[in-house]
Amino acid sequence: MTPSNASTTATASGASDKTFAPAASWDAETAPLLEITDLEVAFRSSTGLVPAVRKANLTLYPGQSVAIVGESGSGKSTLAHAVIGLLPGTGRVTGGTIRFQGRDITHPSTQELTALRGSSIGLVPQDPMSNLNPVWSIGFQVKEALRANGLAGVADDRLAHLIAEHTDDAEKPTVGGSIDVDEQVALLLEQAGLPEASRRAKQYPHEFSGGMRQRALIAIGLAARPDLLIADEPTSALDVTVQRRILDHLQTLVRELGTAMLFITHDLGLAAERAEHIVVMHRGRVVESGPSLEVLQDPRHPYTQRLVKAAPSLASRRIESAHARGIQVTDDELLGASLGASSTEEILRVEHLTKIFEVRGAKGDDKTLTAVDDVTFGIRKGTTTALVGESGSGKSTVANIILNLIDPTSGKVFHNGVDLSTLGPKELFALRRIMQPVFQNPYGSLDPMYSIFRVVEEPLRVHGIGTAKEREARVAELLDMVSLPRSVMRRYPHELSGGQRQRVAIARALALKPEIVVLDEAVSALDVLVQAQILRLLSDLQAELELTYLFITHDLAVVRQIADDVVVMEHGRIVEAGAADELFAEPRQDYTRELLRAVPGAGIDLYSDEATGKADDKAEEV
């Protein structure tokens, strides 16, 4: 198979100058599609050049899928952006070579970049909301990609095939012939998995869900049938079920088109499931590379070993494998005070909670939206209860009702048997000390104008606790508790990393010595290594302070590590609830089973009996 038909279709439209010509000596059957040798990338700062990629090497063949794995700042996105000429203004390639289809593109001209992008190398960026133009319709943005590559109105073989599936007309477009551009756009969006594509093409990005926006970006990235698709964290902000469906569809598309894929992620489990070959980057260097299963089963570099240990998807698999072999508790399970088996006292209970929102401008049945529908569950003292579901399932609305941030339409919330709806303003204010939240985005929940000292000290000041000196001592104690240096006090949120900001948010939540902490997607925006550190911190704090957690998430891999009890929600209703061990061992509902199947890495036969037996034999030999 030739890598692409882009050259043929572009020539048919009279736009041959917009195609990238491979080197005359390049053989698509045997030679690498992309070859990076000793690449060095640096960014200019006030103090000189700061290296971001150091002596990196990578080889990708036509049709192959390779994943680059590493935490934020490891250089993985910088390496990919260097390939397609998208380095920021201060970034530049300072050494090494990049060869694509045998041609040196290390320092391409503007004309070469124009020819290269789209028809030869496509890109699916990370954040769809910031990468789609909010004032252009989705269809117009797909058209723009086609026009830029000289393919607007040109029917390639896949479009001709799609039309043949949808029509019985005798006159079907021939390959290289003409096609209505609007029909072409609708077919591309439909192929990317968008239903009712003709209608959707007229809509704008804000009218799409996160998953739909990502599908639109996939349609744009593959519109010109590139030989290589760079997928830069394409689903990191999506629910696991949506992530799985989109990645399944993306893999099917690139396989059908014969496109090679460079997949960038921080999750080793996801990388191993989606790529044949893994490249691990750390501090700008490639520290390990090899076939996916080989890297996971026998990681050589200490950093890769840390990634394997930290990835929640792989930890979840290890826990399930250990339980199947009769091991009751593993090192991967963060059980806090270990009260899951013994605690019977309910500290919090919600009964028949319902929340109905009015939808502005809607009529008839669409005028109201039932976000929470007759929800009942209890939380045992000193344990972690996970509230699990996709976006829109109602889990965050339940948390906001529990925190008394919004009122329920009907139903009750009880704390130690006391109905919270019977409390007056003074009692409700006192309740704030008992229940504290930690939100998903620490940068959004911390005031950028406040120093870290003021952020953590504010709850103490609002509740009139202690003198100024005592509050300062308490802030220092809280920073010690979350493993942050006291020097952080005088810094501001923008000066901290994501993990450090989340530690500050946890310190603030603990300032008033609460009994219950509500964690709303508190680790979902973090790299796996930072995520593992925060989860272990939460477990240690629970054991030390006898805290009760309500942990809200869409990720069952994280739930497997930290939860004692699990409540699964779908469309505002509870579909399944029970002890974590029982729910993971024998899920009763199809929706729960779908969530479990969607855990990244769930399909990898990494911890099978055979693999486990080999590992045990190896351990005995040592």
Stockholm file with secondary structure:
# STOCKHOLM 1.0

chainA/1-622         MTPSNASTTATASGASDKTFAPAASWDAETAPLLEITDLEVAFRSSTGLVPAVRKANLTLYPGQSVAIVGESGSGKSTLAHAVIGLLPGTGRVTGGTIRFQGRDITHPSTQELTALRGSSIGLVPQDPMSNLNPVWSIGFQVKEALRANGLAGVADDRLAHLIAEHTDDAEKPTVGGSIDVDEQVALLLEQAGLPEASRRAKQYPHEFSGGMRQRALIAIGLAARPDLLIADEPTSALDVTVQRRILDHLQTLVRELGTAMLFITHDLGLAAERAEHIVVMHRGRVVESGPSLEVLQDPRHPYTQRLVKAAPSLASRRIESAHARGIQVTDDELLGASLGASSTEEILRVEHLTKIFEVRGAKGDDKTLTAVDDVTFGIRKGTTTALVGESGSGKSTVANIILNLIDPTSGKVFHNGVDLSTLGPKELFALRRIMQPVFQNPYGSLDPMYSIFRVVEEPLRVHGIGTAKEREARVAELLDMVSLPRSVMRRYPHELSGGQRQRVAIARALALKPEIVVLDEAVSALDVLVQAQILRLLSDLQAELELTYLFITHDLAVVRQIADDVVVMEHGRIVEAGAADELFAEPRQDYTRELLRAVPGAGIDLYSDEATGKADDKAEEV
#=GR chainA/1-622 SS CCSCSHHHHHHHTTCGGGSCCCCTTCCTTTSCSEEEEEEEEEEEETTEEEEEEEEEEEEECTTCEEEEECCTTSSHHHHHHHHHTCCCTTEEEEEEEEEETTEECSSCCHHHHHHHBTTTEEEECSCHHHHSCTTSCHHHHHHHHHHHTTCTTBCCHHHHHHHHHHCCCSCCCCTTSBCCHHHHHHHHHHHTTCSSHHHHTTSCGGGSCHHHHHHHHHHHHHTTCCSEEEEESTTTTSCHHHHHHHHHHHHHHHHHHTCEEEEEESCHHHHHHHCSEEEEEETTEEEEEEEHHHHHHSCCSHHHHHHHHHCHHHHHHHHHHHHHTTCCCCTTCCCTTCCTTTCCCEEEEEEEEEEEEECTTCCGGGGEEEEEEEEEEEEETTSEEEEECCTTSSHHHHHHHHTTSSCCSEEEEEETTEEGGGCCHHHHHHHHHHEEEECSCHHHHSCTTSCHHHHHHHHHHHTTCSCHHHHHHHHHHHHHHTTCCGGGGGSCGGGSCHHHHHHHHHHHHHTTCCSEEEEESTTTTSCHHHHHHHHHHHHHHHHHHTCEEEEEESCHHHHHHHCSEEEEEETTEEEEEEEHHHHHHSCCSHHHHHHHHTSTTTTCCSSCHHHHHHHHHHHHHC
#=GC SS_cons         CCSCSHHHHHHHTTCGGGSCCCCTTCCTTTSCSEEEEEEEEEEEETTEEEEEEEEEEEEECTTCEEEEECCTTSSHHHHHHHHHTCCCTTEEEEEEEEEETTEECSSCCHHHHHHHBTTTEEEECSCHHHHSCTTSCHHHHHHHHHHHTTCTTBCCHHHHHHHHHHCCCSCCCCTTSBCCHHHHHHHHHHHTTCSSHHHHTTSCGGGSCHHHHHHHHHHHHHTTCCSEEEEESTTTTSCHHHHHHHHHHHHHHHHHHTCEEEEEESCHHHHHHHCSEEEEEETTEEEEEEEHHHHHHSCCSHHHHHHHHHCHHHHHHHHHHHHHTTCCCCTTCCCTTCCTTTCCCEEEEEEEEEEEEECTTCCGGGGEEEEEEEEEEEEETTSEEEEECCTTSSHHHHHHHHTTSSCCSEEEEEETTEEGGGCCHHHHHHHHHHEEEECSCHHHHSCTTSCHHHHHHHHHHHTTCSCHHHHHHHHHHHHHHTTCCGGGGGSCGGGSCHHHHHHHHHHHHHTTCCSEEEEESTTTTSCHHHHHHHHHHHHHHHHHHTCEEEEEESCHHHHHHHCSEEEEEETTEEEEEEEHHHHHHSCCSHHHHHHHHTSTTTTCCSSCHHHHHHHHHHHHHC
//
